[in-house]
């Protein structure tokens, strides 16, 4: 079997995937590149990797791909690490600062603000790491591990997984595994086995991460917030999300 060059988002929510890959009997076939969601897409588009975990908001702009495996980064309600934060109610915010690391969450924010909260704020996109304080009337989208460090900093916090569920009645898939056409079925089958083994090793992952991240409630995060199975309902949610994205003319933004 040929080696697989693979792009993996370097967040805590992907640790089960990483565990499965690194403990696999076939681990020698994987060359793993870690980056933020947006850069994982670039690695895939620039043919630096054969397989990638990519945010679903990028699928419409990627040329050649096929969704592989029944694994994803998803949620059935509260996701905890994709949130809008502000010091005022979101309905009163006139400016929303979006995180440049994830187009998927930025588009989800715009869908929810329009369809759930019926607001039309001004948007800007920045590297959230550079944000120090919000001005009056501002909200900020935060994703990934940085949420843990900031979730008590602001007066209001809106979990986008929860509000998507309230809007649609569906779960959500934030990122899915895709592959180039030349990747063999045997390689995909092996990858699927290893990812599932990682998902089924949550106890070991929690124990490892508890040592590295003692201040975060990771057991609740892994067990109650993140859902790793790309099931029928999440596939429905993915189709609906892409439809709403197209309706809002956000496909090429």
N, C-alpha and C positions, 0 to 999 in steps of 0.2 A: 504494500500500500504506500502511495506517495505521501510525503510530508504535507501537512495542512498548515498554511499560514492563516492565522485567525486573529481578528480584532475583537477585543473584549473591553467593555466599559469598565473602568477601574473604580467602581463604587461598591459600597458594602452589599448592596442588593444582588451583586453578581458573584459573591463569594461561594455560594453553593455550586455554580457552574465551574468556577476556578478549582474548587476542591475536587469535583468529579474529573476534570481534565488532568490535574496533577497527581491524582492517586490511581489513574487508569493504568492497566497493564500495557496499554498502547501509548502511554504519555510521550514517548520519544517522537511520535509523528506530529506533535503539535508545536508550532512556533507561535507564541502568543504575544500580541502587541496590545498594550494597555493604553487607553486614552479616554477622553470625554466623548459623549455620544456624537457630537458634530464631527469630530476628527475621525471617529471610527467610520463614518460615512465616507469621508475623504480618502481614507486608506483603501476602502473597497472600490470607490470610483476610479482611483488612480492605479488600480491593479497591484497594490502593495500586498493585499491579502486575498485569499480565495473564499473565505467565510467570514461573516461578521455579525455581531449582535448590533442591530441598527434601530434607531428610533423610527416608529411607524410613519411619522410625518415626512420622512425623507423618501419613502417608497415611490411616490409619484414622480420624483425627479431622478431616480436611479434608472439607468438603462437596463442592463441585463441582470436579472436576479430570479431566484425561486425561493419561496419560503420553505425552509426545511425544519424538521423536528416539531414536536408538539410542546416545546419549551418556549417560554417567553418571560419577560418581566411584566407582570400584570397585577391587578388587584380586583377584588370583588366589591369594595367600598372604600374605606379610608386607606390611603396608600402611605401617608405620613411624610414622604419625602418629595412630594410635588405639591407645593403650597403657595398661595398668595398671602403675603404678610403686609400689614399696614397698621398705622396707629389710629385710623378712622375706619368706619364701616365702608365696605367695598363700594356700595352704591354711591358714596360721597367722594370717591377718588376720581380725579380728572386725568391723572397721568399714571400709567402702569409701566414699570421698568421690567423688561423681559430678560431672561437669562440666555446669553448667546450660546451656551453649551448644549441646548436642546430645543430644536425647532418644534418637535412634537408637543412639548409642554407649553411652548409659546402659542402655538395654534390652538391647543385645547383651552388655554386661558381666553383667547379671543372668542372662541365658540361659546364658552360659558358666560362670559360677560355680556355678549349680545343676546343669547337665547335664554339664559337662566335669570340673569340680573337685569336685562334690558338696559344696559348702559353702553356708551360709546366713547370711552376715554381715549386720550392720546397715548401712543405707544412709542417706546424707544428700546433699543436692544444694546446691552452692555455686558462686559465681564462683571458678573455680580461680586466677584472678589474685591472689586474696586469701590463698591458701594460702602460708605461709612454711615451716613444717616439719611433718612427719608425726610423730604420737605413736606409741608402741609399739603394734603390732597394727593399724596403719592402712595402707590402700593408697589410691591416688588415680588416678582416670581422667583422662588428659590427651588432648586432641585438637588437631589443627591445628598451626599454626606454633609454638605454645608448647612442643611436644614437642622440637623441635630445641634449644631453650635448656635443657632439663631432662633429656635422655636419658642423660647421664652422672652425674646428681646422685644417683640412687638405686641401691641394690645390685641390685635385681631389676626387670626390665622384661618385661612380657608383651604381645606384639603380638596384638591381638584378631583381625586378619585371619588370622593363622597358626593360632590356636586354633579359629576357626570352621571353617577348612579341615580341621583334624584331627578336629573333631567331626562334620562333615557330608560332607566330601569335595567341597564346593562352593566356588566363589569367593564374593565378596560385593559387593553394591552399596550404598554408603552414602547416596548422594543421586542423585535422578533429576530430569529436567526435566518440569514439568507446566504445563498451560495452562488457562485458562478456556474455556468452550464457545464464546464469541464470537470467539476468535482464529481467523483464517482459515487455511485449509490452505496458501495461498500464503505466508503469513507463517511458518508452521511449516516449510515446505519451505526457505525462505530461511535461517531460523535453523539448521536442520539442516546446510545447506551450510556456513555460517559456523563452526559449532562443529567440524565435521569438518576444515575447513581449519586451524583452530587446533590440533587434535589432530595433524594431519599436519605441523605446523610446530614440533615439539618442539625441533629444533636451534636455531631462532631464539629460542624461549622460554628455553631453557637459557642461551644467550649473554646475553640481557637480564638474567636473574635472577642470573647469576654475578657481574655487576657490582654488583647491589644487595645480594646475600646471599653474600658471598665465603666465609663461614665454614661454609656448609652444603654437603653433598655432594648437590647438586640433580640432577646428571646421573643418578646411581643412583636417586634418588627418582622422577624422572619416567619413567625407562626400565624400572626393575625393580619398583617398588612400586605405583605408581598405574596402573590399567587403565581406560581411558576408554570402552570399548565395552560397551554394554548388550546382551549376547548372550543366547542361550537359557539357558545355564547360570546366568548372573546373574539372569535372570528366575525360574528355578527357586528360586534362593537367596532371592530377594525373597519369593516365595510362602511358602517354608518359614519364613523369619524372621517374617512376619506371622502365620503359624499358631502358632508357638511363643510369640509375643508375646500372642496371644489365650489360649492355654492357660495362661500364667502370669498371666492377668488383669491385664495391664499396659496394655491398650488406652487406658484413660481416665486413667491416672495422670499 
